[in-house]
Amino acid sequence: MTAASTGTPSTALVLVINCGSSSMKYQLVEPVSAEVLAAGLVERIGEEQGRAVHSAGGQDREFTGPIADHGAALGIIADLFAESGRPLDPAGLLAVGHRVVHGGAVFGDPVLVDDHVLGQIRELAALAPLHNPAAATGIERAREAFPGVPQVAVFDTAFFRTLPAAAHTYAIDAQVAAEHQIRRYGFHGTSHQYVSGQVALALGRDITDLDQIVLHLGNGASASAVAGGIAVETSMGLTPLEGLVMGTRSGDVDPGVLFYLARVAGLDTDGLDTLLNRRSGLLGLAGVNDFRDVQTRMDAGNDAARLAFDVYCHRVRKYVGAYLAVLGGADVITFTAGVGENAPAVRAAVLAGLERLGIEIDAERNAVRSKEPRVISTDASTVTVMVVPTNEELAIARATAQLVQQG
């Protein structure tokens, strides 16, 4: 990467870095026009064989090999930019925007990152152990690479700050909850907010007139109920562990399981944390955490993979039913993120047999692969079912640019 410049960027380009638990997505974006000058994905970080794909100027470049951690991933990204003929130049950047999963009770709106803010993000790692450390590392490396360029943190929890008290309150001792800021925060908010807005645009409807269920199904997975553009329920809670089955996370589990394992298996707090966050979900059930690998094994007749698929879809289906009750019925159910956008078998399994609830998927429409928002329900379905690609990077870029240009 080239040395920093003190000049004002000639264009308002934002580099967005989105660190997930085992991935790093990035885009170089012009926020107003939504033009993407370069984009890429580093995936399977920490696994035996990682992969990075970089697209710029109509050409793709690829890296395969071990990617030890998110710091190594950022270095690979820099190399791919340079190899493509467009090195990342601070002089051309308005800011760098970072997705940060947990803002706790401290952060809501996007914030400019300084040493104090970075420290607070690291402190919140206890609430998001798979994500906040990765985000903090990405921010730290970007500050080193682009001295003088504003770094902005955009928080996944922000969209769910509107949850009513009945939805965000846990039924535990109120004094303990207040003292330790224990409540349901919700996550993937940037995606849920973006997708629910895109649904309204795609349908030509006013978002305030729509009751929506959004299913963000990726390596991390969450569901939300959105009434008139306002989040009223979501599946994740104090941490990103609650709710749906995920790549390595269990989702909902009887809290009594933890006490039982502490007594009979001798697991301490760290052991239980590792079990539920890193050794559960699809990995715990099928031995692999990538949904594509689960489907490959299932298609080959692997019983464990079949069970993992069934458990995964059953859990999503339960939340759909719950949110239909919360909303009093839905106008739209939308699938998004890696699994939601690319696994028609999951969409079919989740919503199969719900015709009595006004939900009916068209098999041919569901089988279509596209990067555009699309309706996959039948014309007779009273609930519209859609697949809408999420674009957290664009949403983060716009929030980042707005903050920097205001200040």
Residue pairs with C-beta under 8 A, 6 or more apart in sequence:
1 78
1 82
1 87
1 88
1 89
1 90
1 145
1 146
2 87
2 88
2 89
2 90
2 91
3 90
4 90
4 91
4 146
4 147
4 148
4 149
5 89
5 90
5 91
5 148
6 148
7 91
9 91
9 92
9 93
9 94
10 92
11 30
11 92
11 94
12 30
12 31
12 32
12 94
12 401
12 405
13 28
13 29
13 30
13 37
13 92
13 93
13 94
14 28
14 29
14 30
14 31
14 93
14 94
14 95
14 96
14 97
14 396
14 397
14 400
14 401
15 26
15 27
15 28
15 29
15 88
15 93
15 95
15 96
15 97
15 142
16 25
16 26
16 27
16 28
16 29
16 96
16 97
16 98
16 99
16 393
16 394
16 396
16 397
16 400
17 24
17 25
17 26
17 74
17 96
17 97
17 98
17 99
17 138
17 139
17 142
18 24
18 25
18 26
18 98
18 99
18 392
18 393
18 396
19 70
19 98
19 99
19 131
19 134
19 135
19 137
19 138
20 131
20 134
20 218
20 219
20 220
21 130
21 131
21 134
21 219
21 220
21 247
21 248
22 43
22 44
22 45
22 46
22 47
22 219
22 247
22 248
22 289
23 41
23 42
23 43
23 44
23 45
23 219
24 41
24 42
24 45
24 70
24 73
24 74
24 77
24 134
24 138
25 39
25 40
25 41
25 42
25 392
25 393
26 39
26 40
26 41
26 77
26 393
27 36
27 38
27 39
27 40
27 393
27 394
27 397
28 36
28 37
28 38
28 39
28 56
28 88
29 35
29 36
29 37
29 393
29 394
29 397
30 36
30 37
31 394
31 397
31 398
31 400
31 401
32 401
34 394
36 393
37 56
37 86
38 54
38 55
38 56
38 57
38 81
38 84
38 86
39 54
39 55
39 56
39 393
40 52
40 53
40 54
40 55
40 77
40 80
41 52
41 53
42 50
42 51
42 52
42 67
42 73
42 76
42 77
43 50
43 51
43 52
44 50
44 51
44 67
44 290
45 67
45 68
45 69
45 70
45 72
45 73
46 67
46 68
46 69
48 66
49 64
49 65
49 66
50 64
50 65
50 66
50 67
50 73
51 62
51 63
51 64
52 62
52 63
52 64
52 67
52 73
52 76
52 77
52 80
53 60
53 61
53 62
54 60
54 61
54 62
54 63
54 77
54 80
54 81
54 83
54 84
55 61
56 81
56 84
56 85
56 86
57 84
57 85
57 86
59 84
61 80
61 83
61 84
63 76
63 79
63 80
67 73
67 76
69 137
70 134
70 137
70 138
71 137
71 141
74 137
74 138
74 141
74 142
74 145
78 87
78 88
78 145
81 87
81 88
88 145
88 146
90 145
90 146
90 147
90 148
90 149
93 146
93 149
94 150
94 400
94 401
94 404
94 405
95 149
95 150
95 151
95 152
95 400
95 401
95 404
96 142
96 146
96 149
96 150
96 151
96 152
96 400
97 110
97 152
97 154
97 396
97 397
97 399
97 400
97 401
98 113
98 135
98 138
98 139
98 142
98 151
98 152
98 153
98 154
98 396
99 135
99 154
99 156
99 190
99 392
99 396
100 107
100 121
100 131
100 132
100 135
100 139
100 153
100 154
100 155
100 156
101 128
101 131
101 132
101 135
101 155
101 156
101 157
101 187
101 240
102 124
102 127
102 128
102 131
102 132
102 155
102 156
102 157
102 185
102 187
102 239
102 240
103 124
103 155
103 156
103 157
103 158
103 185
104 124
104 127
104 157
104 181
104 185
105 181
105 183
106 120
106 124
107 120
107 153
107 155
107 157
107 158
108 155
108 157
108 158
108 161
109 158
109 403
110 152
110 153
110 154
110 155
110 158
110 399
110 400
110 402
110 403
111 117
111 152
111 153
111 403
112 150
112 151
112 152
112 403
112 404
112 407
113 121
113 139
113 143
113 151
113 152
113 153
117 153
118 136
118 139
118 140
118 143
121 132
121 135
121 136
121 139
121 153
122 132
122 133
122 136
124 132
125 132
125 133
125 136
127 185
127 238
127 239
128 187
128 239
128 240
129 239
129 273
129 277
130 240
130 248
130 249
130 277
130 278
131 240
135 153
139 151
139 153
142 151
143 151
150 404
152 399
152 400
152 403
152 404
154 190
154 395
154 396
154 399
154 400
155 189
156 186
156 187
156 188
156 189
156 190
157 185
157 186
157 187
157 189
158 189
158 190
159 186
159 189
159 190
159 192
159 193
159 231
160 168
160 184
160 185
160 186
160 187
160 189
160 192
160 224
160 231
160 234
162 230
162 231
162 232
163 184
163 186
163 231
163 232
163 233
163 234
164 232
167 184
167 232
167 233
167 234
168 183
168 184
168 185
168 186
169 177
169 183
169 184
170 177
170 182
170 183
170 184
170 237
170 238
172 182
176 182
177 183
182 238
183 238
184 234
184 236
184 237
184 238
184 242
185 236
185 237
185 238
186 222
186 224
186 231
186 234
186 236
186 237
187 220
187 222
187 234
187 236
187 240
188 216
188 220
188 222
188 224
188 236
188 337
189 231
189 234
190 392
190 395
190 396
191 214
191 216
191 336
191 337
191 390
191 392
191 395
192 214
192 216
192 222
192 224
192 226
192 231
192 234
193 231
193 395
194 390
194 391
194 392
194 394
194 395
195 214
195 216
195 334
195 336
195 388
195 390
196 207
196 210
196 212
196 214
196 224
196 226
196 229
196 334
197 207
197 229
198 373
198 388
198 391
199 207
199 210
199 212
199 214
199 332
199 334
199 373
199 386
199 388
200 206
200 207
200 210
200 229
202 373
202 386
202 388
203 210
203 332
203 384
207 228
207 229
208 228
208 229
209 228
209 331
210 226
210 228
210 229
210 331
210 332
211 225
211 226
211 227
211 228
211 327
211 328
211 329
211 330
211 331
211 332
212 225
212 226
212 227
212 330
212 331
212 332
212 333
212 334
213 223
213 224
213 225
213 226
213 320
213 323
213 324
213 327
213 330
213 332
213 333
213 334
214 223
214 224
214 226
214 334
214 336
215 221
215 223
215 316
215 319
215 320
215 333
215 334
215 335
215 336
215 340
215 350
216 222
216 223
216 224
216 336
216 337
216 340
216 390
217 244
217 316
217 335
217 336
217 337
217 338
217 339
217 340
217 343
217 346
218 247
218 337
218 338
218 339
218 340
219 246
219 247
219 248
219 289
219 290
219 291
219 338
220 240
220 246
220 247
220 249
221 235
221 243
221 244
221 245
221 246
221 251
221 316
221 337
221 339
222 234
222 235
222 236
222 240
222 243
222 244
223 234
223 235
223 243
223 244
223 316
223 319
223 320
223 323
224 231
224 233
224 234
224 235
224 323
225 231
225 232
225 233
225 234
225 323
225 326
225 327
225 330
226 232
227 327
232 326
232 327
233 322
233 323
233 326
234 243
235 242
235 243
235 244
235 251
235 319
236 242
236 243
237 243
240 249
241 249
241 250
241 251
241 276
241 277
242 251
242 252
243 251
243 252
243 319
244 251
244 312
244 315
244 316
244 319
245 251
245 281
245 282
245 308
245 311
245 312
245 315
246 281
246 282
247 281
247 282
247 283
247 289
247 290
247 291
248 277
248 278
248 279
248 280
248 281
248 282
248 283
248 284
248 289
249 276
249 277
249 280
249 281
250 276
250 280
250 281
250 284
251 281
251 315
252 315
253 276
258 272
261 267
261 272
261 275
262 268
262 272
267 275
281 289
282 288
282 289
282 290
282 291
282 294
282 308
282 312
283 289
285 304
285 307
285 308
285 311
286 293
286 294
286 297
286 302
286 304
286 305
286 307
286 308
287 297
287 304
288 294
288 297
288 305
291 312
291 338
291 339
291 343
291 346
294 305
294 308
294 309
294 312
295 305
295 309
295 343
295 345
297 304
297 305
298 305
298 306
298 308
298 309
309 345
309 346
309 349
310 349
312 346
313 346
313 349
313 350
316 346
316 350
317 349
317 350
317 351
320 333
320 350
320 351
320 354
323 330
324 330
324 357
329 358
329 383
330 383
331 383
331 384
332 383
332 384
332 385
332 386
333 351
333 359
333 383
333 384
333 385
333 386
334 385
334 386
334 387
334 388
335 341
335 346
335 347
335 385
335 386
335 387
335 388
336 387
336 388
336 389
336 390
337 390
339 346
340 346
340 347
340 387
341 387
341 389
341 390
342 369
344 366
344 367
347 361
347 366
347 376
347 385
347 387
348 361
348 363
348 366
351 359
351 361
351 385
352 361
354 360
357 383
358 381
358 382
358 383
359 377
359 381
359 382
359 383
359 385
360 377
360 378
360 380
360 381
361 376
361 377
361 378
361 381
361 385
362 376
362 377
362 378
365 374
365 375
365 376
365 377
365 378
366 376
368 374
368 376
370 387
371 389
372 389
373 386
373 387
373 388
373 389
374 386
374 387
374 388
375 384
375 385
375 386
376 385
376 386
376 387
377 383
377 384
377 385
377 386
